[in-house]
Amino acid sequence: MNPSLQLAPRTFPARIAELGFTADLPADWISHDLPTEDVDFSDPTLLVPLAIVTAPHAAIVFAFAARPPTTTGRFPIGRRIS
């Protein structure tokens, strides 16, 4: 890791389904506001953004997201093609 990189804990409040969290991120990165939305977690294809953070001088995006559980409770690793 770059020794000049300064990490700081950043707390993101729960905006959807009580999914608040804290992550160590570069101290100078910028958090962005996300739109308020109603989420239907019965849709298994849904991916909901929880936080978006960007570097101040580069095209680097760090995104956090959540999705509903599958009916089996397992995350599908891949697809089989017949």
C-alpha positions in Angstrom: 0.0 0.0 0.0 1.1 3.5 -0.7 2.6 4.9 2.6 1.3 8.4 1.8 -2.3 7.2 1.5 -4.3 8.4 4.5 -7.3 6.2 5.3 -10.1 7.3 7.6 -13.2 5.5 8.8 -16.3 6.8 7.0 -19.8 6.0 8.3 -22.7 5.7 5.9 -26.1 5.9 7.6 -28.8 3.3 6.7 -30.8 4.7 3.8 -32.4 1.4 2.7 -33.3 -1.7 4.8 -31.2 -0.6 7.8 -28.0 -1.3 5.9 -25.7 1.4 7.5 -22.0 0.6 7.6 -18.5 2.0 8.2 -15.6 1.6 5.8 -11.9 2.8 5.8 -11.6 5.0 2.7 -9.0 7.5 1.5 -9.6 10.6 3.6 -9.9 13.0 0.7 -12.4 11.0 -1.4 -15.8 12.5 -2.0 -19.1 11.0 -0.9 -22.1 11.6 -3.2 -25.8 12.0 -2.4 -28.0 9.2 -3.7 -31.7 9.6 -4.6 -34.3 8.4 -2.1 -36.2 5.5 -3.6 -38.8 2.9 -2.6 -37.3 -0.5 -2.9 -39.2 -3.7 -3.7 -36.8 -6.4 -2.3 -39.1 -9.1 -3.7 -37.4 -8.5 -7.1 -34.3 -10.8 -7.0 -32.7 -8.9 -9.9 -32.6 -5.6 -7.9 -29.3 -4.0 -7.0 -29.6 -1.0 -4.7 -26.8 1.5 -4.2 -25.8 2.2 -0.6 -22.9 4.6 -1.1 -20.8 6.1 -3.9 -17.4 7.6 -3.2 -15.0 9.0 -5.8 -11.4 10.1 -6.0 -11.0 13.8 -6.2 -8.5 13.8 -9.1 -9.0 10.6 -11.0 -11.8 8.5 -12.6 -12.0 6.1 -9.7 -15.4 5.1 -8.2 -15.9 3.0 -5.1 -19.5 1.8 -4.9 -21.3 -0.2 -2.2 -24.6 -1.9 -3.1 -27.0 -4.5 -1.7 -29.3 -7.0 -3.3 -32.1 -9.2 -1.9 -31.3 -12.8 -1.0 -32.2 -15.5 -3.5 -34.9 -18.0 -2.6 -32.2 -20.6 -1.8 -30.2 -18.2 0.3 -27.1 -18.8 -1.9 -25.5 -16.4 -4.2 -25.3 -17.8 -7.8 -21.7 -18.2 -8.9 -22.2 -18.7 -12.6 -24.5 -20.0 -15.2 -24.5 -23.2 -17.1 -25.0 -23.1 -20.8 -26.5 -26.2 -22.4 
